[in-house]
Amino acid sequence: MPNVGAYYFNNTELSIITSLFIYRSGTAEQITYMIQPELAKKITNKKDEVAGYSGRTKYIARLCNNLAKRNLVTTMKTPHSMRLVYFLTQEGLNFAYTVLGIEEHSSSLASGWSGDYGYFDYHLYKPSIERFMHHNLSVNFHIQMLHHASLKQFNYEFIDNRYASREFTLVKEGRKMKRFFRPDGEFKINDINHYWIEIDMSTERGEKLADKFESYRDYLDVISEGIPFSEMNETPHTIVFHSSAIYIATRWISVLNAFLNKMNHYTGLINFRLTNNSTLEHAVVAELSREEHQNKVLKNLQFYLMKEEGFLGLPDTRSQKPNFIKLLPSDEKILGWSPNIIIVDKSDGTKQILLFERFEGMESIGLARIVDFNKKFKSLEIGKTEHIKEIIPVLYFFDVVPNAQSYTMTSAENDLRGIFNKLILHDAKNNLWLDGNDQSQIHTNPLMYRC
């Protein structure tokens, strides 16, 4: 058993101290899952009230109480739960700094990633009672993500808002203004895909919600100035709003509208996703399976492209692996992203573009890219030909059938009113093709359906 000062500590006690340092608080059950995330289940307030502790959790609670007797841990009760919430005392925080080897000057230098922890004053560590429900939802989010990581075999890291908050200088009309970028945290999946996380209590609406996305946009403008977006290290793959609500369909419409209206050209570069406890696992699978889903679409398309003539696209004879048509580098530079398109020859000698984008659950980027492609089409080399008369959007999905209200009640619909009536949906998992207006099945060649 390791000893620190006059006390001996077993490894589990040190894990409790470390967990409370990283997460800032936790019930005995939460601490159990912090240490062993593979044991975690969906945590709800109701279960917290009525469920009994497991043997492992009782053991953790006993160790927490022992640490409390040593004045390293203390407790509080919150209005929404009967469970005791544990967090470090000032002495416990000092002890954590000693155990983790954190130097007193390191708070401004630390990133929070991969054990690079900062030295913060106690008031920045202690969880706020006034904002505890917000903080607790954040704790549960990270526990659930670690649980999914343990089951689905991916690496998961996160930092909270103490590390994620940044000050930056914005120049508008010749004036310098100090601004702050303050997400609730950030996380990484497999150290490749980077996410910003907001814990959404549905309290920010209207102008406040718009202001939040405007601050994101301003921060992105500053850090990406003079640098191609694809070469930026700090830009997120996705912005995640994790909601405290059970029913989030209406919230999706309002936050998506704010995102599309305020994020400007970033809407085609950064995904936006809304989740809650019920949809989080599916969202994780969707994020992990983006390439797999697209490959399934390509496989499904080969049958139709080989069956009839009149297509430019798959199969690509230059490669063993089928792919969509690639635009000229100059066109992709204007867009900032690479569209998935097939070109169809119509009987009247004109051509159609079929633009394929994913719409898996409550995510924005497929809709945003359809808007972006249509707005910029005439400025692209491919759009300057007189032969291409139509752009047909194809939204493909894998597990979640799109609800028409998910896109027709957004501001995207105003931009797409002229082409949404030509929408095609593709169930990539079951290789089914649907009319986007009434979701009736298409039994003919879907690529010729809108000709």
QUIDAJO-V956932 format. One record per pair of residues at least 6 apart in sequence whose C-alpha atoms are under 6 Angstrom apart, sorted by the first residue. I is the first residue (numbers start at 1). GAP is how many residues later the second one is. D is the distance in whole Angstrom. If there is no record, write none. Layout:
I;GAP;D
I;GAP;D
This chain:
1;8;6
1;9;5
2;6;6
2;7;6
3;6;6
20;67;6
25;61;6
25;62;5
26;59;5
26;60;5
27;57;6
27;58;5
27;59;6
28;29;6
28;33;5
29;28;6
32;25;6
33;7;5
37;109;6
37;110;5
38;109;5
38;112;6
40;107;6
67;6;6
68;6;6
72;16;6
72;17;5
72;19;6
72;20;4
73;14;6
73;15;4
73;16;5
74;12;6
74;13;6
74;15;6
75;10;5
75;11;5
76;8;6
76;9;5
77;7;5
104;15;5
106;12;5
106;13;6
107;11;4
107;12;5
107;13;6
110;6;6
110;7;6
110;8;5
112;47;6
112;51;6
154;36;6
155;34;6
155;35;5
156;32;6
156;33;5
157;30;5
157;31;5
158;28;6
158;29;4
159;26;6
159;27;5
160;25;4
161;23;5
161;24;5
164;21;6
165;16;6
165;17;4
166;14;6
166;15;5
167;12;6
167;13;5
168;11;5
169;8;6
169;9;5
169;10;6
170;6;6
170;7;5
183;15;6
184;13;6
184;14;5
185;12;5
186;9;6
186;10;4
186;11;5
187;8;5
188;6;5
193;44;6
194;42;5
194;43;5
195;41;5
195;42;6
195;43;5
195;44;6
196;43;5
197;43;5
197;44;6
198;43;5
199;42;6
199;43;5
200;41;6
200;42;6
200;43;5
201;43;5
210;48;5
213;49;6
214;48;6
217;46;5
237;33;6
238;32;5
238;33;4
238;34;5
239;33;5
240;33;5
240;34;6
241;33;5
242;32;6
242;33;5
242;34;5
243;33;5
253;157;6
257;153;6
257;154;6
267;101;6
268;97;6
268;100;5
268;101;5
271;93;6
271;94;5
272;91;5
272;92;5
273;89;6
273;90;4
274;88;6
297;131;6
310;34;6
310;35;5
311;32;6
311;33;5
312;31;5
313;11;6
313;12;5
313;29;5
314;8;6
314;9;6
315;7;5
316;6;5
324;16;5
324;17;6
325;16;6
331;49;5
332;6;6
340;15;6
340;16;5
341;13;5
341;14;5
342;11;6
342;12;5
343;9;6
343;10;5
344;7;5
344;8;5
345;6;5
350;37;5
350;38;6
351;36;6
351;37;5
352;36;6
352;38;5
352;39;6
353;38;5
354;37;6
354;38;5
354;39;6
355;38;5
355;39;6
356;38;5
356;39;6
357;9;5
357;38;5
358;8;5
358;37;5
358;38;5
358;39;6
359;7;6
359;36;6
359;37;6
359;38;6
360;37;5
361;39;6
377;6;5
378;6;6
393;30;5
394;30;5
394;31;6
395;30;5
396;29;6
396;30;4
396;31;6
397;30;5
397;31;6
398;29;6
398;30;5
398;31;5
423;13;5
424;10;6
424;11;5
424;12;5
425;8;6
425;9;5
425;11;5
426;6;6
426;7;5
433;8;6
433;9;5
434;6;5
434;7;4
434;8;5
